[in-house]
């Protein structure tokens, strides 16, 4: 269009008005493209900061971590291994992984696959989801329990976990997840010693009722300030008396609620465990304990846990025999987080390359606009001086 106007100007001087209009439009476009250039430059600066100084997650640690807060490097993990910090040496030795095998590991990524299991500190799911407990001897005396859970139960299919990957003579492929120090394996390790956390053979179950909404069963969405009563039950289905400890971990529940009524139990604010005295159950006898949670008035929009994706996932998980998941009415911003999590993951490097290409295109059009403005200025000058 610009070339046609200039070419026909000597034959039709009235076209100078169209060229004047064109000049005004170019001036407006120059402002727009200058603004686009500034914003693109700022975007590249922010991307660069994300690469050279990546932000730390607001929810980088979880009670489910084998090493709370994870580890910064393989050397850091090995240092904690030597100190047996949080029983990490006892745990890895029990499953059959040696120090030399850990030292030989290489950086890698753990993807969500149906055959991968991840170790956690507490039980999270029912046995039908193939979660298996592992008993291990402690160097300091006694035994403790950790759990292997399917990674598909705690993370969506697009999740990726930075890790170190290696091979064990006992387990084959294995990985150590950087954000939690947790062990990832393919299949349930045959070397582990399955055991109940407390040795009780009583059958367990948990039920729920929303007192505020007056709804029985887990068919409601918890709203701010709702009072919800949970009832845990143990039944001795054997022909002999058994000892039944009543205790439940409320770490996940207390992300969205407070303990309103402990039901006579003793709550440990450090471990987040609510516990009642042990009882002896006669054959076929059942006993229950109840407690009440109150949903927070302002439901937090904290991001999903980096090491434990079931943390701050808009659900209250209560595990006692079965896993009772109560949905929470989270703010709309959390819904946006869910959409973003399902998007394909891209590296910071790819984002910077895209931003640089975009910046180059913007600069080209900006300079092209300035060039056209200069040409129009020359043409109008020549027209006014009679050079045409």
N, C-alpha and C positions, 0 to 999 in steps of 0.2 A: 504493500500500500504506500509506504513512504517513498519508494523508488518511482512509483507511478506519479505521485504528486510532484516530485522534483522534476521528472522528465517532461511533464506537461505544463509546468509553470511558465516557460517562455511563451507558450502559445495561448495560455489562459491565465492572465495575471490575477483573476478573481480567486484562483486556488490558494493565494497567499493566506486567505482567511482560514482555509482548512489546515494549512500548515501551522497557523497560530494555535488552532484548537489542538492539533497533534502535539505541539510543544507543551501546552498545559498538561495534557495527559502524561507526557513523558516526565514532567516535573513531579506529578503525583506518584508515578511508578517509581521514580528515584527514591522518594521518601519511604515507600513501602519496602523496596528492596534493600535500602540501607538498614531499616529496622530488622528485616529478616536476617541480614548479615550479622548484626549485633547479637541477636538472640541465638543464632547458630554458633557464634564464637563462644558465647556464655555456656551453651550446652556442651561444647567440646571441653571447656575448662572443667565443668562439673564431672564429665565422664573421665577426664584425666585424674581428678581427685579420687574417683571411685576405684581407679586402677592402682594408683600409687599409694593411696591411703584408704583402703576399703573400710566401710562402716562396720561396726560391731553390732550383732543382733541384740535387740532389747530383751530377747528371750533365748539367750545362748546356752543356758544351763538348765538341766532337768534333774529331778530326783531319780529318774530312771537311768541316768548315766552311770556307767561302770566307774568312770572317773569324772566327777562333777566338773562341768565346764570344758571337758575335753582336753586335748593336748596340742601344743603348738608345732611339734616336730617329732620325728621318730626318736631322736635323741632324748627329747623330753619324756616320751613314753618309757624308754629304757631306763631313765633315771628313776622314774616312779616305780618301775618294775623292780629295780634293785632294792628300793626302800620298802617294797611290798605295800605301797600306798593303796588304801582301800581294798586290800586283799588281791590286788591285781596279779601278783605272781602266783598266789595260791590258785586263783581261778584259771589262769592260762595253763598252769602246770596240770591241773586236774583234767582238762579236756585234751591234754597231750601235745601242747605246743611248747617247744623249747626256746630258750633265749636266742640261740643261733638262728633258728627259723625266723624269729622276729627281726633280728638284726639284718637278715637278708631280704627283707621286704622292700618293695618299690612303690612309689606314688601311683595312685590309680583312682578309680571311681566305682562305687557300688551302686548299681542300678536296681530298680524294683523288679524282681523276678519271682515267680511262684515257688521256686525251689530254694530261695535264700531265707535263712532265719537269722535274727539278730538277738543278741543277749541283752537283757534288761535287769534292773535291780529288783523290781517287784512284778508280781503276776498281773497281767492286764486282760486276759481273755479266758474264755471257757475252753475246756478240753476238746470240744468239737472243732475248734479252730487250730488244733494241733499244737497248742502251747505246751511246752514241757519244762518242768522244774529240774534243776540240777543241784544236787547236794555236793559240797566240797569241804574238805578239812581245812581248818584255819591254822596257820603257824602259831598263832597266839593261843590256840586251844579251842576245842569245840568244833562245830560245823555251822555252816550258813548255806543259804540257798540263793541261786540266781535262776533266771528264766530265759528260754529260747522261744521267741515269738515269730510268726511269719512276717516278713517285711511288708507284704501286701496288706496286712491288717493295720499297719501304723502309718503308711505313707501312700500317696497317690502314685499312679503309674509314671508320671513325669518327674518324680523326685530323683535327685542325684545326691549322693553323699561322698564328699572327699575322703579318701582313705589311703591306707597302705595295703598292698596286696602281696600275698606270699603263698607258699606251698608247704604243707606239713606232711611228714611221713605218716602221721596218724589220721589227719582230717582231709588231706588233699588241699583243695583251694580254700583259703580263708583270708579275711581282711580285718583290719582294725580301723574303725570309723573315727576320723579325726575329731569330730565335734563332741564325742562322748566317750571315747576309749573303749567302746563296745565291740565285741567280737561278732563278725558276720561269717556264716558258714553255709555251705550248700547241703541241705538236708539236716536232720537231727543227728548230731554226732553219736556214734555208737559207743564212744569212750566215756560218755557221761553216766553219772549215777542218779537216775531219776528219783526224786523224793518229794514228799509234801513238806511245806514250809514249817509245819509244826507237828507232823506225825499223826495227826488226827484222822480217823477213818470215817468220821461222821459226814453225812451228806449236807451240803451247804446250799443256800439259796438266798436271794435278796429280792424284796418287792418294794413298791413305791406308791405313795399317795400324795397328790397335790392338795394340801389343806385349803389354800387360798381359792383355787379354782374348783375345789370339791370334786376331784376326778381320781378314781382308782385306776391303777395300772399305768404303764408307761406309754400313754396315748396322748400326751399333752406336750406343749412347748413351754418351758419355764420362762416366766416374765419377771421383770424387776420387782423385788420385794416379796415374791411368792415364798410361802413357807411349805417345804416339802419334807414329808416324813419317810424315812427309809427303815425297813424292818429286815434284819438279817436273822436267818433261821438255821438251826442245826438239828439233824435227825439221826439218831442211832438206829440204823437198819440191821445191825448185827444181833447176835444172840448173847453178847457179852457187854458189860458196861465199858464205856470208853470215856476218855477225858477230852473235853471240847473247849478249846480256848476261843474266846470271842474277841477278835481284834480286826480292825479294818483301816486301811490306809486312805486318807482323805486328801492327798496331795492334789489330785486332779480336780476334785470337787471344789476345793477352796480357792481355785482360780476365779470362780464365778459366784461363790457363796461364802457365808460365814456359818460357823457351827452355832445354831441358835439354842439347841437343847441337846446335851450329851446323853440324855437318857440314863443317867447314873454312871456312865463310863468315865474313864480317866483319859483326858486328851493331852497328848504330848505335843506341844507347840513346835518343837524342833523337828521331830520325825513326822509330824502330821498324822500320827496313829491314834485312833480312838480304841480304847481297850477296856474290857470288863474282866472280872476275875474268872478263872477257869472253872468249869463245872464238870461233874461226872454225870454222864447220860446213861440211864438204864436202857436195856434192850427195848427198842421201838419208841423210846421217849424223844420228844422234841422240846426245844426251848428257843425263845426268840429274844432279841434285843432291838430297841428302836432308838433313833436319834433324828433330830430335825435340823435341816439346813434352810437358811433364808438367802434367797438370791440377792445379790448386791443391787442397790438402787440405781447405780450407774454401771452398766455392764461394760467392762473394759474392751478396748479394740486392739489389745496387744497382739502382735503377730504370732502366727503358729510357731511352735518351738523349732529351733534349728536342729537340735539333736533328737528331739522327740516330737514328731509331727502331730501326736495326739494331744499335746499341750496347747491350751487356748485354741481349741478347734470348734468352739461353740457347742460343746457337749460336756455333760457331767458324767464321768465314768465311775461307777461303783462296782467293784469286783468282789464278790463273795460267793464262790461256787460258780455262779454265772456272771457275765458282764452286763450290767444294766446301764444302758446309754440313754441319758435324758437330754434332748435337744434344748438349747438355750436361745432365747430371742435376742440375737446379737444385733448391734447397729448395722445399718446398710454398708458402712465402710468395710466391714468384715466380708460382706458378699463380694465386694470388688477384689479383695485379697484372694478369694477362692477362684475367681475368674483368672487372675494373673498367674496363679499357681498352675493352672491347666494349660497355659501358653508354653510353647516350646522354649526351652532354656537356651540362651545365647551367651557367649562369653563377652567380657568387657572389651576385649580386643576387636571383636566383630562390630560391636556397637560404635567404637571409635572410628573404625574404617568407614562405616556407614555415615557417621557424622561428618567426617572429612570430605567424603564424596559430595554430600549434601551442601557443605560449605563451599566447595569448589564450584558447584552449579550456581549457587546464589551469587558468588563473586562474579562469575561470567556474565550473568544477566544484569547485575548492577553496573559493571563496567560498560556493557553494551548500551545500556540506557544513557549513561554519561556521554558515550561517543555520539549517539544519535542527537542528544541535546546540543553538543558542540557543532555538529553538522548543520542542524537547523539554524543555529545562531549565525553561522557563516552564510547560509543561504538567504536568510532574511536581511542580513547586512548587504549582500550583493544585490538583492532585489531593490532595496531602498536607495542604493547608490547608482542604480541603472546598469549594473554589470551584466544582467541578463539580456 
